[in-house]
Amino acid sequence: MPGQNFSAMSEFVLYGFSAFPQQLLPALFLLYLLMYLFTLLGNLLIMTAVWTELRLHTPMYFFLCALSTSEILFTVVITPRMLADLLSTGHSITFVACASQMFFSFTFGYAHSFLLMVMGYDRYVAICHPLHYSVLMSPATCAHLVAWSCAGGSVMGMIVTLIVFHLTFCESNVIHHFFCHLFPLLKLACGAETASVTMGVILVFVIPLIVCLFLIILSYVFIVVAILKIPSAEGRHKTFSTCVSHLTVVIVHYGFASIIYLKPKGLYSVYSDTLMSTTYTVFTPFLSPIIFSLRNKELKNTINKSFYRKLFS
């Protein structure tokens, strides 16, 4: 019966990198630690540059700050625990800690997807309705969009976590992942209604992400149509350049997620499955600040000026 797991199972074991050769774990620890620290530093640099440079106080950079915040929080929820497990022998995690990790990872993960959708809408308004941009994207509207993205992430995180942790876990307490993720936990569930609940929670998990992607694609369809109407090649290039960094991050974000979640069952080994999962949880957040910094000239110049100012002051 749902709810029996509260008394029947008090902890889980994160299998994670347990099958990897022990001599390889320190190298993986160092690699992921450096990527984690760079993710934190890169996003903090972006946030500092935006808040200290007045000319970057625009909706696009305000959303970028919110995106950087969600990225930092997402990695903080997952990566430190993963790094600790790489160097430790005890990989157990309490029931409450596992539920908390799932809730916060989904909260910040969904908030990240919602913010990418909002940023796509921002680019659509800026390019397709430039005369109404200041009205449609007023400071109050931007604040509301960010607040709704965070609230939406929290609601989705709560719904998914409550459904999963009211299932009965009786198969095993070993989670074949390095954090408390949805699909490995669903494999541990049992009971008469498990199959229907599993299908329901997968739909709840997937549909908002598909809707976000669809709206981003729709925004860019209108953007491309508007850009093609610009008579000069220079004008088209300049307009599209404001979208390149966001579009690249969207492709990376959904591309890695698709590779991980849409791959055929049993196609890869335990080693490759674990390493592929880190592409979404570690590598994608690592790439994001690099893409925004290198592909955005204003932001790159501001970060460079701030760096040299600190270095030679």
Sequence and secondary structure as in RCSB ss.txt:
>XXXX:A:sequence
MPGQNFSAMSEFVLYGFSAFPQQLLPALFLLYLLMYLFTLLGNLLIMTAVWTELRLHTPMYFFLCALSTSEILFT
VVITPRMLADLLSTGHSITFVACASQMFFSFTFGYAHSFLLMVMGYDRYVAICHPLHYSVLMSPATCAHLVAWSC
AGGSVMGMIVTLIVFHLTFCESNVIHHFFCHLFPLLKLACGAETASVTMGVILVFVIPLIVCLFLIILSYVFIVV
AILKIPSAEGRHKTFSTCVSHLTVVIVHYGFASIIYLKPKGLYSVYSDTLMSTTYTVFTPFLSPIIFSLRNKELK
NTINKSFYRKLFS
>XXXX:A:secstr
 TTTHHHH  EEEE TTTTS GGGHHHHHHHHHHHHHHHHHHHHHHHHHHHH GGG SHHHHHHHHHHHHHHHHH
HHHHHHHHHHHS S  EEEHHHHHHHHHHHHHHHHHHHHHHHHHHHHHHHHHH GGGHHHHT HHHHHHHHHHHH
HHHHHHHHHHHHHHTTSEE S SEESSSS  HHHHHTTEESTTHHHHHHHHHHHHHHHHHHHHHHHHHHHHHHHH
HHHT SSHHHHHHHHHTTHHHHHHHHHHHHHHHHHHSS TTSS HHHHHHHHHIIIIIHHHHHHHHHHHH HHHH
HHHHHHHHHHHH 
